[in-house]
Amino acid sequence: EDDSVERFAATVIATHPRQALRMLAEPTRNESDILGAIEYTVNPTLLHADASALRTAARAQASWNYTMPTCDARPATVQVSYNMNRLQRLDELGAQRPYVVTLNGESQVDPATVIDTMIYEHPVYTTESVAARHRLPALNDGVLAYAGAYFGWGFHEDGARSGVDAARSLEYDW
């Protein structure tokens, strides 16, 4: 904004691979090949209070509940509902209603129960993307390092672990 330039000894790029590539003025062939092999899917997401997104039997309600309407479409669209009362122990804190986060289920959720809407993106795991994932640490060169949940299976914990690994590749310890 103020036309100033700052210099750093090292940088960690902790974002989706496609965004990381756009940040690089001249990506190397390795960066293009590896980061470009990891595709993402866009998932419309709702925070809502519609318990019908969960299993009807309370004992069958898991923290994660999924429905796969068909496997014919590629990639298959999976509807996932997270029982936030269970995940965050909200009932123990006195929650008076269910709190559910549902991905890809906007037609299944009563609109009157929607509290908020978000758009999330998640990695798509293919033979190519998993092979590329195993090559990701080779991109960390001591000056530039990459981190993100795509270094593992897409979980927040994978992103945190990859951040620690990126720091170590730059000779910083947790």
Kinemage of the C-alpha trace (Angstrom):
@kinemage 1
@onewidth
@group {chain A} dominant
@subgroup {mainchain}
@vectorlist {calphas} color= white
{ca glu a 1} P 0.000 0.000 0.000
{ca asp a 2} L 2.732 2.452 0.909
{ca asp a 3} L 5.170 1.271 -1.807
{ca ser a 4} L 7.585 -0.064 0.785
{ca val a 5} L 9.657 -3.205 0.347
{ca glu a 6} L 10.486 -5.582 3.163
{ca arg a 7} L 13.033 -8.386 3.029
{ca phe a 8} L 12.869 -11.666 4.908
{ca ala a 9} L 15.394 -14.451 5.346
{ca ala a 10} L 12.749 -17.113 4.677
{ca thr a 11} L 9.073 -17.500 3.863
{ca val a 12} L 6.383 -20.099 4.466
{ca ile a 13} L 3.533 -20.228 1.965
{ca ala a 14} L 0.637 -21.754 3.879
{ca thr a 15} L -2.306 -21.777 1.494
{ca his a 16} L -3.975 -24.004 -1.085
{ca pro a 17} L -1.571 -25.173 -3.815
{ca arg a 18} L -3.363 -23.302 -6.620
{ca gln a 19} L -3.158 -20.064 -4.591
{ca ala a 20} L 0.503 -20.747 -3.765
{ca leu a 21} L 1.295 -21.040 -7.480
{ca arg a 22} L -0.373 -17.671 -8.158
{ca met a 23} L 1.843 -16.072 -5.487
{ca leu a 24} L 5.036 -17.100 -7.282
{ca ala a 25} L 6.346 -14.774 -9.992
{ca glu a 26} L 8.145 -17.637 -11.723
{ca pro a 27} L 7.280 -21.069 -10.324
{ca thr a 28} L 9.847 -23.766 -10.974
{ca arg a 29} L 8.904 -26.822 -13.010
{ca asn a 30} L 8.807 -28.855 -9.759
{ca glu a 31} L 6.507 -26.309 -8.101
{ca ser a 32} L 4.196 -26.304 -11.126
{ca asp a 33} L 4.159 -30.099 -11.429
{ca ile a 34} L 3.707 -30.896 -7.744
{ca leu a 35} L 1.383 -28.093 -6.636
{ca gly a 36} L -0.540 -28.213 -9.915
{ca ala a 37} L -1.377 -31.914 -9.412
{ca ile a 38} L -3.466 -31.222 -6.299
{ca glu a 39} L -7.033 -30.310 -7.254
{ca tyr a 40} L -9.706 -28.986 -4.927
{ca thr a 41} L -13.468 -29.295 -4.739
{ca val a 42} L -15.732 -26.421 -3.720
{ca asn a 43} L -18.108 -27.289 -0.874
{ca pro a 44} L -21.039 -24.997 0.022
{ca thr a 45} L -21.366 -25.245 3.800
{ca leu a 46} L -24.131 -24.413 6.257
{ca leu a 47} L -24.143 -23.908 10.015
{ca his a 48} L -27.694 -24.785 11.029
{ca ala a 49} L -29.972 -26.298 13.674
{ca asp a 50} L -31.725 -28.923 11.512
{ca ala a 51} L -31.168 -32.239 13.303
{ca ser a 52} L -32.637 -34.123 10.329
{ca ala a 53} L -29.149 -33.943 8.761
{ca leu a 54} L -28.052 -36.394 11.466
{ca arg a 55} L -29.086 -40.011 11.915
{ca thr a 56} L -32.490 -40.433 13.579
{ca ala a 57} L -31.269 -42.827 16.278
{ca ala a 58} L -29.277 -40.829 18.835
{ca arg a 59} L -26.862 -43.750 19.331
{ca ala a 60} L -26.161 -43.782 15.573
{ca gln a 61} L -25.237 -40.089 15.502
{ca ala a 62} L -21.515 -39.741 15.114
{ca ser a 63} L -19.377 -36.635 15.213
{ca trp a 64} L -19.206 -36.948 11.416
{ca asn a 65} L -22.249 -38.207 9.521
{ca tyr a 66} L -22.080 -38.707 5.786
{ca thr a 67} L -24.374 -39.589 2.935
{ca met a 68} L -23.190 -40.475 -0.552
{ca pro a 69} L -26.222 -40.300 -2.853
{ca thr a 70} L -24.446 -42.052 -5.729
{ca cys a 71} L -20.998 -43.201 -6.701
{ca asp a 72} L -21.794 -42.829 -10.402
{ca ala a 73} L -20.759 -39.184 -10.603
{ca arg a 74} L -17.054 -38.387 -10.578
{ca pro a 75} L -16.029 -36.914 -8.342
{ca ala a 76} L -18.806 -38.261 -6.151
{ca thr a 77} L -20.511 -35.550 -4.091
{ca val a 78} L -20.633 -36.522 -0.453
{ca gln a 79} L -22.866 -34.753 2.038
{ca val a 80} L -21.152 -34.538 5.412
{ca ser a 81} L -22.808 -33.249 8.583
{ca tyr a 82} L -20.791 -32.557 11.703
{ca asn a 83} L -22.652 -32.815 14.988
{ca met a 84} L -21.094 -29.784 16.675
{ca asn a 85} L -22.902 -30.503 19.951
{ca arg a 86} L -20.954 -33.737 20.136
{ca leu a 87} L -17.665 -32.475 18.667
{ca gln a 88} L -17.537 -29.386 20.888
{ca arg a 89} L -19.466 -30.842 23.857
{ca leu a 90} L -22.027 -28.070 23.521
{ca asp a 91} L -24.692 -30.042 25.390
{ca glu a 92} L -22.429 -30.040 28.453
{ca leu a 93} L -22.283 -26.247 28.108
{ca gly a 94} L -26.054 -25.982 28.080
{ca ala a 95} L -26.838 -25.799 24.358
{ca gln a 96} L -30.611 -25.713 23.906
{ca arg a 97} L -30.666 -26.800 20.253
{ca pro a 98} L -28.578 -28.818 17.834
{ca tyr a 99} L -25.717 -27.128 16.024
{ca val a 100} L -24.810 -28.877 12.799
{ca val a 101} L -22.330 -28.037 10.044
{ca thr a 102} L -23.296 -29.577 6.693
{ca leu a 103} L -21.221 -29.617 3.524
{ca asn a 104} L -22.966 -30.098 0.159
{ca gly a 105} L -26.431 -30.383 1.672
{ca glu a 106} L -28.178 -27.099 0.971
{ca ser a 107} L -31.194 -28.900 -0.534
{ca gln a 108} L -31.472 -31.208 2.503
{ca val a 109} L -31.469 -28.547 5.245
{ca asp a 110} L -34.504 -26.517 6.316
{ca pro a 111} L -33.600 -22.928 5.293
{ca ala a 112} L -35.330 -21.564 8.425
{ca thr a 113} L -32.663 -23.274 10.577
{ca val a 114} L -29.625 -21.835 8.764
{ca ile a 115} L -27.436 -19.681 10.999
{ca asp a 116} L -24.625 -18.974 8.520
{ca thr a 117} L -23.304 -20.050 5.125
{ca met a 118} L -19.699 -20.523 4.020
{ca ile a 119} L -17.774 -21.881 1.054
{ca tyr a 120} L -14.922 -24.287 1.824
{ca glu a 121} L -12.498 -25.989 -0.517
{ca his a 122} L -11.066 -29.452 0.137
{ca pro a 123} L -8.360 -31.425 -1.663
{ca val a 124} L -9.430 -34.189 -4.016
{ca tyr a 125} L -7.351 -37.328 -3.540
{ca thr a 126} L -6.466 -39.043 -6.785
{ca thr a 127} L -3.536 -41.273 -7.713
{ca glu a 128} L -1.791 -38.179 -9.109
{ca ser a 129} L -2.470 -35.904 -6.128
{ca val a 130} L -1.329 -38.511 -3.589
{ca ala a 131} L 1.872 -39.092 -5.587
{ca ala a 132} L 2.431 -35.312 -5.693
{ca arg a 133} L 1.757 -35.058 -1.955
{ca his a 134} L 4.685 -37.383 -1.269
{ca arg a 135} L 6.947 -35.064 -3.303
{ca leu a 136} L 5.883 -31.871 -1.456
{ca pro a 137} L 8.738 -31.814 1.127
{ca ala a 138} L 11.240 -31.566 -1.760
{ca leu a 139} L 9.896 -28.066 -2.499
{ca asn a 140} L 11.121 -26.763 0.867
{ca asp a 141} L 14.568 -25.402 -0.021
{ca gly a 142} L 15.742 -23.608 3.130
{ca val a 143} L 14.449 -20.224 1.963
{ca leu a 144} L 10.934 -21.040 0.835
{ca ala a 145} L 8.720 -23.664 2.478
{ca tyr a 146} L 5.144 -24.808 1.931
{ca ala a 147} L 2.514 -25.854 4.447
{ca gly a 148} L -1.122 -26.867 4.341
{ca ala a 149} L -3.584 -29.602 5.165
{ca tyr a 150} L -2.932 -31.028 1.679
{ca phe a 151} L 0.399 -32.352 3.039
{ca gly a 152} L -1.716 -35.026 4.759
{ca trp a 153} L -5.330 -36.103 4.335
{ca gly a 154} L -6.850 -32.603 4.505
{ca phe a 155} L -7.435 -32.374 8.257
{ca his a 156} L -6.621 -29.282 10.315
{ca glu a 157} L -4.065 -31.343 12.221
{ca asp a 158} L -2.284 -32.108 8.927
{ca gly a 159} L -1.995 -28.383 8.271
{ca ala a 160} L -0.596 -27.734 11.758
{ca arg a 161} L 1.919 -30.576 11.419
{ca ser a 162} L 3.032 -29.333 7.993
{ca gly a 163} L 3.592 -25.862 9.476
{ca val a 164} L 5.932 -27.338 12.085
{ca asp a 165} L 7.711 -29.308 9.334
{ca ala a 166} L 8.009 -26.146 7.196
{ca ala a 167} L 9.556 -24.267 10.129
{ca arg a 168} L 12.017 -27.121 10.691
{ca ser a 169} L 12.988 -27.062 7.001
{ca leu a 170} L 13.925 -23.406 7.559
{ca glu a 171} L 15.960 -24.429 10.628
{ca tyr a 172} L 13.452 -23.146 13.162
{ca asp a 173} L 12.313 -25.411 15.954
{ca trp a 174} L 8.842 -25.473 17.460
